[in-house]
Amino acid sequence: MRVIPLFAILLLVIFSASAMAATLHGTVYDDELNELNDVVVEVNSTPQQRYVSKDGSYTFNLLPGTYSITARYNKDDIYSYSSEDAVTITDDGDFVFDLFLFADLDEAIELIEDSEDISINGETEDMVPSQQRNIGVTAVVTAFVILMAVLVYAYYWRKKKEREEAKEIDRVARTAKQRAREHPPDKKVKKVLEELELKEKVEKEQHLATETQIILDILKKEGGRSTQKEIRKYIPLSEAKISLMIAELESQGKIKKVKKGRGNIIILN
């Protein structure tokens, strides 16, 4: 007769665990906010769950706890995309958690190192097609690395130039202030200078407001979210200027910036 109560207790435990489970789901994107298909998504639950997303979305049922969610996507023989995020489930419910995958450049560099032993001194004609293809891949990756080095050098050169210009402007401003203290202008000249300074300040604020509005329009066009790299394609300004405009919008509560890998995801509030 005690079999029935034990069976009832077992059913109660099973239903209690099911009631506490939460549903975690979302969409998988690359670094340009394109949905990715054929992505392998895993979560370190007990037992471990693995899901192959054919349409860019995934779903897991999880008990309360902290989990690591990893996703991997192989675009071609050269580049692969991956991500690893930590998520904490505190209660049952339905939760959305999108995944953003970034290219693994370390693997491309390893490909270069593995291809260094290929000789191209008159032996290309005797190579099989797979070896010729490896040489082509090496040439492409090498060109990419050289291009990145040139871009990094140009970036730091421009930063140095901007710092030198800022120092020169600061020096001129200090000299002007020193001369103003030594030779204070009369009241009329002082009034004109104050009016010119006020006019210049208003024009700068209006110009900044126009530029930040362009960023808001870009985010609306992109469906409410974009990368800082994508925004810069629309606005021909320096990286420092774009960052300043984004910081201004963030301080106004109009956007939210999410750090992902080596880039930023900008989300319209």
C-alpha positions as CSV (number, residue, x, y, z in Angstrom):
1,M,0.0,0.0,0.0
2,R,3.0,2.3,0.4
3,V,3.8,2.1,-3.3
4,I,1.1,4.6,-4.3
5,P,2.3,7.4,-1.9
6,L,5.9,6.9,-3.1
7,F,4.8,7.1,-6.7
8,A,2.8,10.3,-5.9
9,I,5.8,11.9,-4.2
10,L,8.0,11.0,-7.3
11,L,5.5,12.6,-9.6
12,L,5.3,15.7,-7.4
13,V,9.2,16.1,-7.5
14,I,9.1,15.7,-11.3
15,F,6.4,18.3,-11.8
16,S,8.1,20.7,-9.4
17,A,11.4,20.6,-11.3
18,S,9.5,21.1,-14.6
19,A,7.6,24.1,-13.1
20,M,10.9,25.7,-12.1
21,A,12.5,25.3,-15.6
22,A,12.9,28.5,-17.7
23,T,12.9,28.8,-21.5
24,L,15.9,30.6,-22.9
25,H,15.9,31.4,-26.6
26,G,17.2,34.0,-29.1
27,T,18.7,34.7,-32.5
28,V,22.3,34.2,-33.7
29,Y,24.0,37.2,-35.5
30,D,27.5,37.8,-36.9
31,D,29.5,41.0,-36.3
32,E,27.5,42.9,-39.0
33,L,24.1,41.9,-37.4
34,N,23.3,39.3,-40.1
35,E,21.4,36.2,-39.0
36,L,23.5,33.0,-39.2
37,N,22.2,29.6,-40.2
38,D,23.7,26.2,-39.5
39,V,25.2,27.4,-36.1
40,V,26.0,24.9,-33.4
41,V,24.9,26.2,-30.0
42,E,25.8,24.4,-26.7
43,V,25.0,25.0,-23.1
44,N,26.8,23.3,-20.2
45,S,23.7,22.1,-18.4
46,T,23.4,18.7,-16.8
47,P,23.2,16.9,-19.1
48,Q,24.8,19.1,-21.7
49,Q,22.5,20.4,-24.4
50,R,23.6,20.9,-28.0
51,Y,21.4,22.5,-30.7
52,V,22.1,23.0,-34.5
53,S,20.3,26.1,-35.6
54,K,19.1,25.9,-39.2
55,D,17.1,29.2,-39.2
56,G,19.3,31.4,-37.0
57,S,17.4,30.8,-33.7
58,Y,17.8,28.5,-30.7
59,T,15.8,27.4,-27.6
60,F,16.9,25.7,-24.3
61,N,15.0,24.7,-21.2
62,L,17.1,25.4,-18.1
63,L,16.8,25.1,-14.4
64,P,17.9,28.1,-12.2
65,G,21.7,28.5,-12.2
66,T,24.6,30.0,-14.1
67,Y,25.5,28.6,-17.5
68,S,28.0,29.1,-20.3
69,I,26.5,29.3,-23.8
70,T,28.9,28.7,-26.7
71,A,28.1,29.1,-30.4
72,R,30.3,28.2,-33.5
73,Y,29.8,28.9,-37.2
74,N,32.2,27.8,-40.0
75,K,31.8,30.3,-42.9
76,D,34.4,28.7,-45.1
77,D,37.8,26.9,-45.0
78,I,39.5,30.0,-43.7
79,Y,37.4,31.8,-41.2
80,S,35.1,30.6,-38.4
81,Y,32.9,32.6,-36.1
82,S,32.3,31.9,-32.4
83,S,31.1,33.3,-29.1
84,E,31.0,32.3,-25.4
85,D,28.6,34.1,-23.0
86,A,27.6,33.5,-19.4
87,V,23.9,33.7,-18.4
88,T,22.3,33.3,-15.0
89,I,18.8,31.9,-14.6
90,T,17.2,32.9,-11.3
91,D,13.6,31.9,-11.8
92,D,11.2,30.2,-14.3
93,G,9.9,32.2,-17.2
94,D,10.6,33.1,-20.9
95,F,13.9,34.9,-21.6
96,V,15.5,36.2,-24.8
97,F,19.3,36.2,-25.1
98,D,20.7,36.9,-28.6
99,L,24.2,35.7,-29.5
100,F,26.7,37.8,-31.4
101,L,29.5,35.8,-33.2
102,F,32.9,37.3,-34.2
103,A,35.6,36.0,-36.5
104,D,38.4,34.0,-35.0
105,L,41.5,35.6,-36.5
106,D,43.8,33.4,-34.5
107,E,42.9,30.5,-36.7
108,A,43.7,32.4,-39.8
109,I,47.1,33.2,-38.4
110,E,47.7,29.5,-37.6
111,L,46.8,28.8,-41.2
112,I,49.7,31.0,-42.3
113,E,52.1,29.3,-40.0
114,D,51.0,25.9,-41.2
115,S,51.6,26.9,-44.8
116,E,55.1,28.3,-44.4
117,D,56.7,25.0,-45.6
118,I,55.2,25.2,-49.1
119,S,57.9,26.0,-51.7
120,I,57.0,28.2,-54.6
121,N,60.4,28.4,-56.3
122,G,59.6,26.9,-59.7
123,E,57.7,23.9,-58.1
124,T,54.2,25.2,-58.5
125,E,53.6,23.4,-61.8
126,D,54.3,20.0,-60.2
127,M,51.9,20.6,-57.2
128,V,48.6,18.9,-57.0
129,P,45.5,21.2,-57.1
130,S,45.1,21.1,-53.3
131,Q,48.6,22.5,-52.8
132,Q,48.0,25.2,-55.4
133,R,44.8,26.2,-53.5
134,N,46.8,26.4,-50.2
135,I,49.2,28.8,-51.8
136,G,46.3,31.0,-53.0
137,V,44.8,31.0,-49.5
138,T,48.2,31.9,-48.0
139,A,48.5,34.8,-50.4
140,V,45.1,36.1,-49.5
141,V,45.6,35.8,-45.8
142,T,49.1,37.4,-46.0
143,A,47.6,40.4,-48.0
144,F,44.9,40.7,-45.3
145,V,47.5,40.8,-42.5
146,I,49.6,43.4,-44.3
147,L,46.5,45.5,-44.9
148,M,45.6,45.3,-41.2
149,A,49.2,46.4,-40.3
150,V,48.9,49.4,-42.6
151,L,45.5,50.4,-41.2
152,V,46.9,50.1,-37.6
153,Y,49.9,52.3,-38.5
154,A,47.6,54.9,-40.2
155,Y,45.4,54.9,-37.1
156,Y,48.2,55.6,-34.7
157,W,49.8,58.2,-37.1
158,R,46.5,60.0,-37.2
159,K,46.1,59.9,-33.4
160,K,49.6,61.3,-33.0
161,K,48.7,64.1,-35.5
162,E,45.5,64.9,-33.5
163,R,47.5,65.1,-30.2
164,E,50.0,67.4,-31.8
165,E,47.3,69.7,-33.1
166,A,45.5,69.6,-29.7
167,K,48.8,70.7,-28.0
168,E,49.3,73.5,-30.5
169,I,45.7,74.7,-30.0
170,D,46.2,74.6,-26.2
171,R,49.5,76.6,-26.6
172,V,47.9,79.3,-28.7
173,A,45.0,79.5,-26.2
174,R,47.3,79.9,-23.2
175,T,49.3,82.6,-25.1
176,A,46.1,84.4,-26.0
177,K,44.9,84.3,-22.3
178,Q,48.3,85.6,-21.1
179,R,48.1,88.5,-23.5
180,A,44.5,89.2,-22.5
181,R,45.6,89.4,-18.9
182,E,48.5,91.7,-19.8
183,H,46.5,93.9,-22.1
184,P,42.8,93.7,-21.0
185,P,40.4,94.9,-23.8
186,D,38.1,97.8,-23.1
187,K,34.4,97.2,-22.4
188,K,33.2,97.5,-26.0
189,V,35.8,95.1,-27.4
190,K,35.2,92.7,-24.5
191,K,31.5,92.7,-25.2
192,V,32.1,92.0,-28.9
193,L,34.4,89.1,-28.0
194,E,31.9,87.6,-25.6
195,E,29.2,87.8,-28.3
196,L,31.5,86.1,-30.8
197,E,32.3,83.4,-28.3
198,L,28.7,82.8,-27.5
199,K,27.8,82.6,-31.2
200,E,30.6,80.1,-31.8
201,K,29.4,78.0,-28.9
202,V,25.8,77.9,-30.2
203,E,27.0,77.0,-33.7
204,K,29.1,74.1,-32.3
205,E,26.2,72.8,-30.3
206,Q,23.9,73.0,-33.3
207,H,26.4,71.2,-35.5
208,L,26.9,68.4,-32.9
209,A,23.1,68.1,-32.6
210,T,22.8,67.6,-36.4
211,E,25.6,65.0,-36.4
212,T,24.1,63.0,-33.5
213,Q,20.7,63.1,-35.3
214,I,22.4,61.4,-38.3
215,I,23.4,58.5,-36.0
216,L,19.9,58.2,-34.7
217,D,18.5,58.1,-38.3
218,I,21.1,55.4,-39.2
219,L,20.0,53.3,-36.2
220,K,16.3,53.7,-37.2
221,K,17.2,52.6,-40.7
222,E,19.0,49.5,-39.5
223,G,16.1,48.4,-37.3
224,G,17.2,49.9,-34.0
225,R,20.7,48.4,-33.7
226,S,24.0,48.5,-35.6
227,T,27.7,48.3,-35.0
228,Q,30.0,51.3,-34.5
229,K,32.0,50.1,-37.5
230,E,28.8,50.1,-39.7
231,I,27.9,53.6,-38.5
232,R,31.3,55.0,-39.4
233,K,30.7,53.9,-43.0
234,Y,27.8,56.4,-43.3
235,I,29.7,59.3,-41.6
236,P,33.1,60.4,-43.0
237,L,34.5,61.4,-39.6
238,S,37.3,60.1,-37.4
239,E,36.9,57.3,-35.0
240,A,37.4,59.7,-32.1
241,K,34.6,62.0,-33.3
242,I,32.2,59.1,-33.8
243,S,33.0,57.9,-30.3
244,L,32.3,61.4,-28.9
245,M,29.0,61.6,-30.6
246,I,27.9,58.1,-29.4
247,A,29.0,59.1,-25.8
248,E,26.9,62.2,-26.1
249,L,23.8,60.2,-27.2
250,E,24.4,57.6,-24.5
251,S,24.6,60.4,-21.8
252,Q,21.2,61.7,-23.1
253,G,19.7,58.2,-22.7
254,K,18.9,57.9,-26.4
255,I,21.1,54.9,-27.1
256,K,22.8,52.0,-25.3
257,K,26.3,50.7,-26.1
258,V,27.1,47.1,-25.6
259,K,30.8,45.9,-25.8
260,K,31.2,42.7,-27.9
261,G,34.6,41.4,-28.6
262,R,36.6,44.0,-30.4
263,G,33.6,46.1,-31.4
264,N,30.6,47.9,-30.0
265,I,26.9,47.2,-30.6
266,I,24.8,50.4,-30.6
267,I,21.1,49.9,-29.7
268,L,18.5,52.6,-30.0
269,N,16.4,53.1,-26.8
